[in-house]
Amino acid sequence: MQDLQRVITDAEELLHATASETEPKLVEMRERIRGNLLAARHKLGDIEDVIKVKTKEAAQATDDYVHEHPWKAISVAAGAGLIIGLLVGRR
């Protein structure tokens, strides 16, 4: 997400740097790019909002599952730790 934000910011800076150019094609292109950047910024904000909601839902579902099935959760965590330990130990 930060990379996309950086690209949008860089493009906006480029638009600002070429603002003094008055050639009709450049003016038209700048306006089109400005509109596309605005749309991209809004879509990026919407995507970030959706990701936040989905992450909170997943965290809540995980919390609920662990509270309902604590021994299963402990077993899965121990198994994952064992596998990771074996893989790291081989290196």
Secondary structure, 3 states (H helix, E strand, C coil): CHHHHHHHHHHHHHHHHCCCCCCHHHHHHHHHHHHHHHHHHHHHHHHHHHHHHHHHHHHHHHHHHHHHCHHHHHHHHHHHHHHHHHHHHHC
